[in-house]
Amino acid sequence: MTLKNNSLGINSILIAISTSLISIILHESAHYLIAEYFNLNPELHHNYVKPLIEPSEKQLMLIALAGPTFSLIIGILILFISIKLIKPSLMKLFLLWFGMSNILNFLGYMLIAPFIKDGDTGRVFNYFKMPFFISIIIAVITFLITKKLFQYLSKEFIFYKNEELFDKKECQKQLLIFPIIFLIIGVSLLNLPIAVWFSLLPTVFVPMTYLSTLRLYKKMEIIDAEITINKISITLLILTTLVIIIFRNLI
């Protein structure tokens, strides 16, 4: 395989990493803005926000709520644009990953809320004294919604191939398998050091959600794809580099 034949995979990896980091930055920025609104003199870090002035319980809850809520709203908006308004292209693929990443920043916290009390949704549930069994029910419903949603999104990957002669097995590697692996390893490493151990849970386990997308993609009968991606996007390469630099400077 030549570099040209692997361009789809390289672009997909760049997209997956850059969109994941951007969504994390936006998520933490939402926390930061609410903390700033309350004049808590917050510090913005790459995977958490630290108010230098002690917040009240209500303020802490609202700060925690801001991140997942913003991620959900922007995720829905971007996914809608990607699916409904953009024709198959590298931009459409970028927006698809970006939308999914933001949605996962919400759904992931809903899944761990019953067990991680210091997580975003865990703090919200704790503030409202959510019974444990209710939070478990919400987590189970969230899991089912997540699985169905990401299976549904598998059809958004059928437009792309790495060369004129369509090879489904090779495409599934470059479109999903390679990006998933790089997300788990790369973004976990970029998140170091961590303030609390559970900060790594989303970066390690959340990308595994894309396995639902991969499994359904494998089952689909795809004869050919519309677009051949056989060039590495310099724009994506520059964007990913800049995002990594910004992300790491937030330590």
PAZAPA-4460 file (N, C-alpha, C; in steps of 0.05 Angstrom, whole numbers, plus 32768, in hexadecimal, padded with zeros to 4 digits):
% residues 251
    n_x    n_y    n_z   ca_x   ca_y   ca_z    c_x    c_y    c_z   seq   type   mol
   8011   7FE8   8000   8000   8000   8000   8012   8019   8000     1      M     A
   800B   802C   7FEE   801A   8045   7FED   800D   805A   7FFF     2      T     A
   801C   8071   8002   8011   8086   8012   7FF7   8090   8006     3      L     A
   7FF5   8090   7FEC   7FDD   8098   7FDE   7FC6   8086   7FE5     4      K     A
   7FCA   806C   7FE6   7FB5   8059   7FED   7FAD   805B   800A     5      N     A
   7FBE   8066   801B   7FB8   8069   8037   7FAE   8085   803F     6      N     A
   7FA9   8096   802B   7FA1   80B1   8030   7F87   80B3   803E     7      S     A
   7F74   80A1   8038   7F5A   80A1   8046   7F5E   809C   8064     8      L     A
   7F6F   8089   806A   7F75   8082   8086   7F83   8099   8095     9      G     A
   7F96   80A5   8088   7FA5   80BB   8094   7F93   80D3   8099    10      I     A
   7F83   80DA   8085   7F6F   80F0   8088   7F5B   80E9   809E    11      N     A
   7F52   80D0   809F   7F3E   80C8   80B4   7F4A   80CA   80D0    12      S     A
   7F64   80C3   80D3   7F71   80C5   80ED   7F74   80E2   80F5    13      I     A
   7F7C   80F3   80E2   7F7F   8110   80E7   7F64   811C   80EF    14      L     A
   7F4F   8114   80E1   7F34   811E   80E7   7F2B   8115   8103    15      I     A
   7F2F   80FB   8109   7F26   80F0   8122   7F34   80FD   813A    16      A     A
   7F4E   8101   8137   7F5D   810D   814D   7F57   812B   8150    17      I     A
   7F56   813A   813A   7F51   8157   813C   7F35   815D   8146    18      S     A
   7F21   814E   813C   7F05   8153   8145   7F02   814B   8162    19      T     A
   7F0F   8136   816B   7F0D   812E   8187   7F19   8144   8199    20      S     A
   7F31   814E   8192   7F3E   8162   81A2   7F2E   817C   81A2    21      L     A
   7F23   8184   818B   7F14   819D   8189   7EFB   819A   819A    22      I     A
   7EEE   8183   8199   7ED5   817F   81A9   7EDB   8180   81C7    23      S     A
   7EF3   8176   81CF   7EFB   8177   81EC   7F00   8194   81F4    24      I     A
   7F0E   81A3   81E3   7F13   81BF   81E9   7EF9   81CF   81EB    25      I     A
   7EE7   81CA   81D9   7ECD   81D8   81DA   7EBD   81D0   81F4    26      L     A
   7EBE   81B7   81FA   7EB1   81AC   8212   7EBC   81BA   822B    27      H     A
   7ED6   81BB   822D   7EE2   81C8   8245   7EDE   81E6   8245    28      E     A
   7EDD   81F2   822D   7ED9   820F   822A   7EBD   8216   8235    29      S     A
   7EA9   8204   8230   7E8E   8209   823B   7E8F   820A   8259    30      A     A
   7E9D   81F7   8266   7EA1   81F8   8283   7EAD   8212   828B    31      H     A
   7EC2   821A   827C   7ED2   8232   8283   7EC0   824B   8282    32      Y     A
   7EB0   824E   826D   7E9F   8266   8269   7E8B   8269   8280    33      L     A
   7E7F   8253   8289   7E6C   8255   829F   7E7B   825C   82B9    34      I     A
   7E92   8250   82BD   7EA2   8257   82D5   7EAA   8274   82D4    35      A     A
   7EB1   827E   82BD   7EB8   829A   82B9   7EA0   82AC   82BE    36      E     A
   7E89   82A3   82B5   7E70   82B2   82BA   7E6B   82B6   82D8    37      Y     A
   7E72   82A2   82E8   7E6E   82A4   8305   7E86   82B1   8313    38      F     A
   7E99   82BC   8302   7EB0   82CA   830D   7EC1   82B8   8321    39      N     A
   7EC5   82A0   8318   7ED4   828D   8329   7EF1   828B   8321    40      L     A
   7EFA   829D   8310   7F16   829E   8307   7F20   8282   82FF    41      N     A
   7F13   8277   82EA   7F1A   825B   82E2   7F33   8259   82D1    42      P     A
   7F40   8242   82D3   7F56   823B   82C1   7F4D   8226   82AE    43      E     A
   7F52   822A   8294   7F4A   8217   827F   7F62   8204   827A    44      L     A
   7F5E   81EB   827F   7F72   81D6   8279   7F68   81C4   8263    45      H     A
   7F7A   81B2   8259   7F72   81A2   8242   7F5D   818D   8247    46      H     A
   7F59   8186   8261   7F44   8172   8266   7F34   8178   8280    47      N     A
   7F37   8191   828A   7F27   8199   82A0   7F29   81B7   82A4    48      Y     A
   7F16   81C2   82B4   7F16   81DF   82BA   7F18   81E1   82D9    49      V     A
   7F2A   81F2   82E2   7F2F   81F5   82FE   7F27   8212   8308    50      K     A
   7F11   8215   8316   7F0A   822F   8321   7F1C   8235   8339    51      P     A
   7F29   824C   8339   7F3B   8254   834E   7F2B   825E   8367    52      L     A
   7F12   8266   8362   7F01   826E   8378   7EED   8257   837C    53      I     A
   7EE9   824E   8394   7ED7   8237   839A   7EBB   823D   8392    54      E     A
   7EAF   822D   8380   7E94   8231   8378   7E80   8226   838C    55      P     A
   7E68   8230   838B   7E52   8224   839B   7E4A   8209   838E    56      S     A
   7E3A   81FA   839C   7E30   81E0   8390   7E21   81E5   8377    57      E     A
   7E10   81F9   8377   7E00   81FF   835F   7E11   8208   8348    58      K     A
   7E25   8219   834D   7E37   8222   8339   7E47   820B   832D    59      Q     A
   7E50   81F9   833F   7E60   81E1   8336   7E4F   81D0   8324    60      L     A
   7E35   81CD   832B   7E23   81BC   831A   7E1F   81C9   82FF    61      M     A
   7E1B   81E3   82FE   7E17   81F1   82E5   7E30   81F1   82D3    62      L     A
   7E47   81F3   82E0   7E60   81F1   82D1   7E63   81D5   82C5    63      I     A
   7E5D   81C1   82D5   7E5F   81A5   82CB   7E4B   81A0   82B5    64      A     A
   7E33   81AB   82B7   7E1E   81A7   82A4   7E24   81B4   8289    65      L     A
   7E33   81CA   8289   7E39   81D9   8271   7E47   81C9   825B    66      A     A
   7E5B   81B9   8264   7E6B   81AB   8250   7E5B   8197   8240    67      G     A
   7E4E   8183   824D   7E3F   816F   823E   7E28   817C   822E    68      P     A
   7E1B   8190   8239   7E04   819D   822B   7E0E   81AA   8211    69      T     A
   7E24   81B9   8213   7E2F   81C6   81FB   7E37   81B1   81E7    70      F     A
   7E44   819B   81F0   7E4D   8186   81DE   7E35   817A   81CF    71      S     A
   7E1F   8175   81DE   7E08   8169   81D1   7DFC   817C   81BC    72      L     A
   7DF9   8195   81C2   7DED   81A8   81B0   7DFE   81AB   8196    73      I     A
   7E18   81AF   819A   7E29   81B2   8182   7E2B   8198   8172    74      I     A
   7E2B   8182   8181   7E2C   8168   8173   7E14   8163   8161    75      G     A
   7DFD   8169   816B   7DE4   8165   815C   7DE4   8178   8143    76      I     A
   7DEC   8191   8148   7DED   81A4   8132   7E01   819C   811C    77      L     A
   7E19   8194   8124   7E2D   818D   8110   7E25   8173   8101    78      I     A
   7E1A   815F   810F   7E11   8147   8102   7DFB   814C   80EE    79      L     A
   7DE9   815E   80F5   7DD4   8165   80E2   7DDF   8172   80C9    80      F     A
   7DF2   8184   80CD   7DFF   8191   80B5   7E0D   817D   80A4    81      I     A
   7E1C   816B   80B1   7E2B   8157   80A2   7E19   8144   8093    82      S     A
   7E04   813A   809F   7DF3   8126   8092   7DE0   8133   807E    83      I     A
   7DD5   814A   8084   7DC0   8155   8073   7DC9   816A   805F    84      K     A
   7DDE   8178   8065   7DE5   8190   8055   7DFF   818E   8044    85      L     A
   7E10   817B   804B   7E2A   817A   803E   7E2B   8161   802C    86      I     A
   7E34   8165   8013   7E38   814F   8001   7E51   813F   8009    87      K     A
   7E53   8125   8002   7E6A   8115   8009   7E84   8123   8002    88      P     A
   7E96   8126   8015   7EAF   8134   8012   7EBF   8130   802B    89      S     A
   7ED8   8139   802A   7EE9   8137   8042   7EDE   8149   8058    90      L     A
   7ED1   8160   8050   7EC4   8171   8063   7EAD   8164   8071    91      M     A
   7E9D   8155   8062   7E87   8146   806D   7E91   8131   8081    92      K     A
   7EA6   8124   807A   7EB2   8110   808C   7EBC   811D   80A6    93      L     A
   7EC8   8134   80A3   7ED2   8143   80BA   7EBB   814B   80CD    94      F     A
   7EA6   8156   80C1   7E8F   815E   80D1   7E81   8146   80DE    95      L     A
   7E81   812F   80D0   7E75   8117   80DB   7E84   810F   80F5    96      L     A
   7E9E   810D   80F3   7EAE   8106   810B   7EAB   811C   8121    97      W     A
   7EAB   8135   8119   7EA8   814A   812C   7E8E   8149   813B    98      F     A
   7E78   8144   812C   7E5E   8141   8139   7E5D   8129   814C    99      G     A
   7E68   8112   8143   7E68   80FA   8153   7E78   80FE   816D   100      M     A
   7E8F   810B   816A   7EA0   8110   8181   7E92   8121   8196   101      S     A
   7E84   8136   818E   7E76   8147   81A1   7E5F   8138   81AE   102      N     A
   7E50   8128   819E   7E3A   8118   81A9   7E45   8105   81BF   103      I     A
   7E5C   80F9   81B9   7E69   80E7   81CC   7E72   80F5   81E6   104      L     A
   7E79   810E   81E3   7E80   811D   81FB   7E69   8121   820E   105      N     A
   7E51   811F   8203   7E39   811F   8214   7E31   8103   821D   106      F     A
   7E2F   80F1   820A   7E25   80D6   8210   7E39   80C7   8223   107      L     A
   7E53   80CC   821F   7E67   80BE   822F   7E63   80C5   824D   108      G     A
   7E5E   80DF   8253   7E5A   80E7   826E   7E40   80DC   827A   109      Y     A
   7E2C   80D9   8269   7E13   80CD   8272   7E17   80B0   827A   110      M     A
   7E28   80A2   826B   7E2D   8086   8271   7E3C   8082   828B   111      L     A
   7E4E   8094   8292   7E5E   8090   82AA   7E53   809E   82C2   112      I     A
   7E3E   80AD   82BF   7E32   80BD   82D4   7E2C   80AD   82EE   113      A     A
   7E21   8095   82EC   7E1A   8086   8305   7E33   807F   8315   114      P     A
   7E4A   807D   8308   7E62   8072   8315   7E77   8087   831B   115      F     A
   7E78   809C   830C   7E8D   80B1   8310   7E7F   80CA   8319   116      I     A
   7E7E   80CE   8333   7E6F   80E4   833F   7E7C   80FF   833A   117      K     A
   7E96   80FF   8335   7EA4   8118   8330   7EA4   811F   8312   118      D     A
   7E98   810F   8301   7E96   8115   82E5   7E81   812B   82E1   119      G     A
   7E7F   8135   82C8   7E6C   814A   82C3   7E4F   8143   82CA   120      D     A
   7E45   812E   82BE   7E29   8127   82C3   7E26   811A   82DF   121      T     A
   7E3B   810E   82E9   7E3B   8103   8304   7E36   811A   8318   122      G     A
   7E42   8131   8314   7E3E   8148   8326   7E21   8152   8324   123      R     A
   7E17   8153   830B   7DFB   815C   8307   7DE8   8149   8315   124      V     A
   7DEB   812F   8311   7DDA   811B   831D   7DDC   811D   833C   125      F     A
   7DF4   8121   8346   7DF8   8122   8363   7DEA   813B   836E   126      N     A
   7DEC   8151   8360   7DDF   816A   8369   7DC1   8167   836C   127      Y     A
   7DB5   815A   8359   7D98   8155   835A   7D90   813C   8369   128      F     A
   7DA4   8130   8376   7DA0   8118   8386   7D91   8102   8377   129      K     A
   7D9C   80FD   835F   7D90   80E9   834D   7D94   80CD   8359   130      M     A
   7D7F   80BE   835D   7D82   80A2   8368   7D94   8092   8356   131      P     A
   7DA3   8080   8362   7DB6   8070   8353   7DA9   805F   833D   132      F     A
   7D92   8054   8343   7D85   8042   832F   7D7B   8052   8317   133      F     A
   7D73   806C   831C   7D6A   807D   8306   7D82   8083   82F4   134      I     A
   7D99   8089   8300   7DB1   808F   82F0   7DBA   8077   82E0   135      S     A
   7DB6   805F   82EB   7DBC   8046   82DD   7DAA   8043   82C5   136      I     A
   7D90   8048   82C9   7D7D   8046   82B3   7D84   805A   829D   137      I     A
   7D8B   8073   82A5   7D93   8087   8291   7DAC   807E   8282   138      I     A
   7DBF   8072   8290   7DD8   8068   8283   7DD2   8052   826F   139      A     A
   7DBF   8040   8276   7DB8   802A   8264   7DAA   8034   824B   140      V     A
   7D97   8047   824F   7D8A   8054   8239   7D9E   8062   8227   141      I     A
   7DB0   8070   8234   7DC5   807F   8225   7DD6   806B   8214   142      T     A
   7DDD   8054   8220   7DEC   8040   8211   7DDE   8036   81F8   143      F     A
   7DC4   8031   81FB   7DB4   8027   81E5   7DB1   803D   81CF   144      L     A
   7DAD   8056   81D7   7DAB   806C   81C4   7DC6   806F   81B5   145      I     A
   7DDC   806E   81C5   7DF6   8071   81B9   7DFC   805C   81A4   146      T     A
   7DF5   8043   81AB   7DFA   802C   8199   7DEA   8030   817F   147      K     A
   7DD0   8037   8182   7DBF   803A   816A   7DC8   8051   8159   148      K     A
   7DCF   8068   8166   7DD8   807F   8157   7DF1   807A   8147   149      L     A
   7E04   806E   8153   7E1E   806A   8145   7E1C   8053   8131   150      F     A
   7E0A   8041   8134   7E04   802E   811F   7DF7   803C   8107   151      Q     A
   7DE5   804E   810D   7DD7   805D   80F8   7DEC   806E   80E8   152      Y     A
   7DFF   8079   80F5   7E13   808A   80E8   7E27   807B   80D6   153      L     A
   7E26   8060   80D8   7E39   8051   80C7   7E34   8056   80AA   154      S     A
   7E1B   805C   80A2   7E15   8061   8086   7E22   807A   807B   155      K     A
   7E2B   808C   808D   7E38   80A4   8085   7E55   80A0   807C   156      E     A
   7E5F   8087   807F   7E7B   8081   8078   7E7C   8072   805D   157      F     A
   7E65   806D   8051   7E65   805D   8038   7E6E   806C   801F   158      I     A
   7E72   8086   8022   7E78   8097   800A   7E96   8097   8003   159      F     A
   7EA7   808B   8013   7EC4   808F   8010   7ED3   8075   800B   160      Y     A
   7EE7   8078   7FFA   7EFA   8062   7FF5   7F16   806C   7FF1   161      K     A
   7F29   805B   7FF3   7F45   8064   7FF2   7F52   8062   7FD7   162      N     A
   7F45   8053   7FC4   7F4E   8052   7FA8   7F37   804B   7F96   163      E     A
   7F3B   804D   7F7C   7F25   8049   7F69   7F18   802D   7F6C   164      E     A
   7F29   8019   7F70   7F1E   7FFE   7F74   7F16   7FFB   7F91   165      L     A
   7EFC   7FF9   7F95   7EF1   7FF9   7FB1   7EF8   7FDF   7FBF   166      F     A
   7F04   7FE2   7FD7   7F0A   7FCB   7FE8   7EFE   7FD1   8004   167      D     A
   7EE8   7FC5   8009   7ED9   7FCB   8022   7EE9   7FC6   803B   168      K     A
   7EF8   7FB0   803C   7F08   7FAA   8054   7F1E   7FBF   8058   169      K     A
   7F2A   7FC8   8043   7F3E   7FDD   8045   7F32   7FF7   804E   170      E     A
   7F1A   7FFD   8043   7F0C   8016   804A   7F04   8017   8067   171      C     A
   7EFA   8000   8071   7EF2   8000   808D   7F09   8004   80A0   172      Q     A
   7F21   7FFA   8098   7F39   7FFE   80A7   7F40   801C   80A8   173      K     A
   7F3F   8029   8090   7F48   8044   808F   7F33   8058   8098   174      Q     A
   7F1A   8051   8096   7F05   8064   809E   7EFF   8062   80BC   175      L     A
   7F03   804A   80C8   7EFA   8047   80E4   7F0F   803A   80F6   176      L     A
   7F1A   8023   80EE   7F2C   8014   8100   7F44   8024   8108   177      I     A
   7F53   802F   80F4   7F6B   803F   80FA   7F64   8058   810B   178      F     A
   7F4F   8067   8104   7F48   807F   8114   7F41   8077   8131   179      P     A
   7F32   8061   8135   7F2A   8059   8150   7F43   8053   8160   180      I     A
   7F56   8044   8155   7F6F   803D   8163   7F7F   8056   816A   181      I     A
   7F82   8068   8157   7F91   8081   815C   7F83   8093   8170   182      F     A
   7F68   8093   8170   7F59   80A3   8184   7F5F   8099   81A0   183      L     A
   7F5D   807F   81A4   7F60   8073   81BE   7F7D   8078   81C9   184      I     A
   7F90   8073   81B8   7FAC   8076   81C1   7FB5   8093   81C1   185      I     A
   7FB1   80A0   81AA   7FBB   80BC   81A6   7FAF   80D0   81B9   186      G     A
   7F94   80D1   81BA   7F87   80E5   81CB   7F8B   80DF   81E8   187      V     A
   7F8D   80C5   81F0   7F93   80BF   820C   7FAF   80CA   8214   188      S     A
   7FC3   80C7   8202   7FDD   80D1   8208   7FDE   80F0   8209   189      L     A
   7FCF   80FC   81F6   7FCE   8119   81F5   7FC0   8125   820E   190      L     A
   7FAF   8115   821B   7FA1   811E   8233   7FB2   811E   824C   191      N     A
   7FC9   8110   824B   7FDB   810F   8262   7FE9   812A   8267   192      L     A
   7FEE   8132   827F   7FE6   8125   8298   7FC9   812B   829F   193      P     A
   7FBD   811A   82B0   7FA1   811D   82B7   7F9E   8126   82D4   194      I     A
   7F89   8136   82DA   7F84   813F   82F5   7F78   8129   8306   195      A     A
   7F66   811A   82FA   7F58   8104   8308   7F58   80EC   82F5   196      V     A
   7F59   80D4   8300   7F5C   80BC   82F0   7F45   80B8   82DB   197      W     A
   7F2C   80BF   82E3   7F16   80BA   82D1   7F16   80CC   82B8   198      F     A
   7F28   80E0   82B7   7F2A   80F1   82A0   7F32   80E1   8287   199      S     A
   7F40   80CA   828B   7F49   80BA   8275   7F33   80A6   826B   200      L     A
   7F1E   80A2   827B   7F09   808F   8273   7EFD   8097   8258   201      L     A
   7EF5   80B0   8254   7EE9   80B6   823A   7EFC   80B2   8222   202      P     A
   7F15   80B9   8226   7F28   80B7   8210   7F2F   809A   8209   203      T     A
   7F2D   8088   821D   7F33   806C   8219   7F1B   805D   820F   204      V     A
   7F04   8061   821C   7EEC   8050   8216   7ED8   805D   8202   205      F     A
   7ED5   8077   8202   7EC2   8084   81F1   7EC7   807E   81D3   206      V     A
   7EE0   807F   81C9   7EE5   8078   81AD   7EDB   805C   81A5   207      P     A
   7ED9   804A   81B9   7ECF   802F   81B3   7EB3   802F   81A9   208      M     A
   7EA4   8045   81AE   7E89   8048   81A4   7E88   8045   8186   209      T     A
   7E9E   804F   8179   7E9F   804D   815C   7EA0   8030   8152   210      Y     A
   7EA5   801D   8164   7EA4   8001   815C   7E88   7FF9   8153   211      L     A
   7E74   8006   815E   7E58   8001   8154   7E55   8009   8137   212      S     A
   7E61   8020   8131   7E61   802A   8115   7E70   8017   8103   213      T     A
   7E87   800E   810C   7E97   7FFB   80FD   7E89   7FE1   80F7   214      L     A
   7E7C   7FD6   810C   7E6F   7FBC   8109   7E59   7FBD   80F4   215      R     A
   7E49   7FD3   80F4   7E34   7FD5   80E0   7E3F   7FDB   80C5   216      L     A
   7E54   7FEB   80C3   7E61   7FF0   80A9   7E6A   7FD5   809D   217      Y     A
   7E75   7FC3   80AD   7E7E   7FA9   80A3   7E67   7F99   8098   218      K     A
   7E4F   7F9C   80A3   7E38   7F8C   809B   7E2B   7F97   8082   219      K     A
   7E30   7FB0   807C   7E23   7FBD   8065   7E2E   7FB2   804B   220      M     A
   7E1D   7FAF   8037   7E25   7FA6   801D   7E2C   7FBF   800C   221      E     A
   7E45   7FC5   800B   7E4E   7FDD   7FFD   7E5F   7FD4   7FE5   222      I     A
   7E55   7FDA   7FCD   7E62   7FD2   7FB5   7E78   7FE5   7FAC   223      I     A
   7E72   7FFF   7FB0   7E85   8014   7FA8   7E80   802D   7FB9   224      D     A
   7E91   8041   7FB6   7E8F   805A   7FC5   7E91   8071   7FB2   225      A     A
   7E86   8088   7FB9   7E85   809F   7FA7   7E9F   80AD   7FA4   226      E     A
   7EAE   80B0   7FBA   7EC5   80C1   7FBA   7EDF   80B2   7FC1   227      I     A
   7EF3   80B7   7FB1   7F0E   80AC   7FB6   7F1F   80C0   7FC4   228      T     A
   7F28   80BA   7FDC   7F3A   80CC   7FEC   7F56   80C1   7FE8   229      I     A
   7F65   80CD   7FD7   7F80   80C3   7FD1   7F96   80D9   7FD4   230      N     A
   7F8E   80EE   7FE3   7FA2   8103   7FEA   7FA0   810A   8007   231      K     A
   7FB6   810E   8014   7FB6   8117   8030   7FB1   8135   8030   232      I     A
   7F9D   813D   8040   7F95   8159   8041   7FAA   8168   8052   233      S     A
   7FB7   817B   8045   7FCA   818C   8054   7FBC   819E   8068   234      I     A
   7FA3   81A6   8061   7F93   81B6   8073   7F8D   81A7   808D   235      T     A
   7F86   818D   808A   7F81   817C   80A1   7F9A   8178   80B2   236      L     A
   7FB1   8174   80A4   7FCA   8170   80B2   7FD1   8189   80C2   237      L     A
   7FCE   81A1   80B7   7FD4   81B9   80C5   7FC1   81BD   80DC   238      I     A
   7FA7   81B9   80D7   7F92   81BC   80EC   7F98   81AA   8104   239      L     A
   7F9E   8190   80FE   7FA3   817D   8114   7FBB   8185   8124   240      T     A
   7FD0   818E   8116   7FE8   8197   8124   7FE2   81AF   8136   241      T     A
   7FD4   81C2   812C   7FCD   81DA   813C   7FBB   81D3   8154   242      L     A
   7FA8   81C1   814F   7F96   81B9   8165   7FA5   81AB   817B   243      V     A
   7FB8   8199   8174   7FC9   818B   8187   7FD9   819F   8197   244      I     A
   7FE5   81B3   818A   7FF5   81C7   8198   7FE4   81D7   81AC   245      I     A
   7FCC   81DF   81A3   7FBA   81EE   81B4   7FB2   81DD   81CC   246      I     A
   7FAA   81C4   81C6   7FA1   81B2   81DB   7FB7   81AE   81F0   247      F     A
   7FCF   81A9   81E8   7FE5   81A4   81FA   7FED   81BD   820A   248      R     A
   7FE8   81D4   81FE   7FEF   81ED   820C   7FDA   81F4   8222   249      N     A
   7FC5   81E4   8223   7FB0   81E9   8238   7FB6   81D9   8251   250      L     A
   7FCD   81CB   8252   7FD5   81BC   826A   7FD8   81CF   8282   251      I     A
***
